[in-house]
Amino acid sequence: MANSRSAKKRVRSSERKRIVNQIAKTKFRTAVKKAILSAESGETEDLSSKISEAFSKIDKAAKIGAIHKNQASRRKSRLIKKIRALTSQKQTN
């Protein structure tokens, strides 16, 4: 347990920041899952809006500092790569 006033304040502020970061991460993970599920099911007209939403949530998480900007770029790259693979697989079948 923290002893000094500043250490106690740091504990409180760290907890607030942890909760905000957790919310941002949960939102972009959910958006990414929705985009992937949309690609798997073959919903092409709805897919572009889901990808756009996922990119937006990832960028917002990076903007507030929940994730690093390079991690955001990597996640977006991997997401679009996976979706392209899924959609091309659906078209060949």
N, C-alpha and C positions, 0 to 999 in steps of 0.2 A: 504494500500500500504506500502511496505517495505521502511524504511528510511535509514538504514545504507548500506554500500557497501556489507558487508557480507550477509545481509538479502536479498538484491537484487540478489546476486549471488545464494543464496539458492533457491530463487524462480525460477531462470532460470534452475538450475540443477534439481530441483524437477520436473519441467515440462518435461524436456528431459527424465528423468527416468519414469515418468508416461506414456509417449508415448511408450517407449520401452516395459514396462510391459503390456500395453494395447494390443500391437501387439502380444506379446507372448500368452496372454490369448485368444485372438481371434483365433489364429492359433490352439491352442489345443482344443478349443471348437468346431471349425469347423471339426477337425479331429475326435473328439469323435462322433459328429453327423453323419459323413460319415460312421463310423464303425457301429453305431446303425442302420442306414438306410440299410446298406449292410446286417446286420443280419436279419432285418425285411423282406427284399426282398428275402432272402434265397440264396444269392450268397456266397456259402461256399468256393470256390476256391479263391475269392478275399478278403474274410473276414480276413484271417490271416495277409495279408499285411496291411489292414486298421487298424487292432488292433495294429500291430507293429508300424505303423506311429503315431497313437494316443498316445501310450505309450512314443514314442520318443519325441513328442511335449510336453507332460506333464512333462517329465523329464527335458527337456530344460528350460521350464518355471520355474521349481523349481531350476535349476542350476543358473539361472540369478537372482533369488530372486523375481520373479513375484508372485509366490505362495510358501507357506511353504512346506518343504519336506514331512511332515505328511499329508498335504492336497493332495499332489501329490500321495502318497501311497493310500490314501482313495479314490481318484477319479479313480485310476487304478483298485482298488478292486471292486468298484461299477460298473465300466464299464464292467469288465469281468463277474461279476455276472449277470448283465442285459443281456449281449450277450448270456451267457449260458442258461438263462431262455428263451430267444427268440428262440434260435436254438432248444432247446428241445421241445418247444411248436410247432415249425414248423414240427419237426419229428413225433410228435404224431398225427398231423392232417393229 
